[in-house]
């Protein structure tokens, strides 16, 4: 009974996190990029992209911890362990790629 409750709590927390605001940096990027003409404008964009990359890296770290938990205690999660492990791996990969893309954009704006 406790195992089912734990699993349902973890899944609920995961769903809530997935439904949360994916853009914690509300900036109209289209407008910001189009109107960037000065060094300060490009510096602001670079900082924005770096902050986004930091946030994504935090998500990578969080999911790596979850992955470790799911792997080390897969017997607790039963049949869902493989799904949870796979889900974490997919998210880790996606967040790492997004962080890299943001750092690349930051670097480009720093060169402009």
Secondary structure, DSSP 8 states (H G I E B T S, - for coil): -HHHHHHHHHHHHHHHHHHS-S-SS---HHHHHHH--SHHHHHHHHHHHHHHHHHHHHHHHHHHHHHHHHHHTHHHHTTHHHHHHHHHHHHHHHHHHHHHHHHHHHHHHHH-
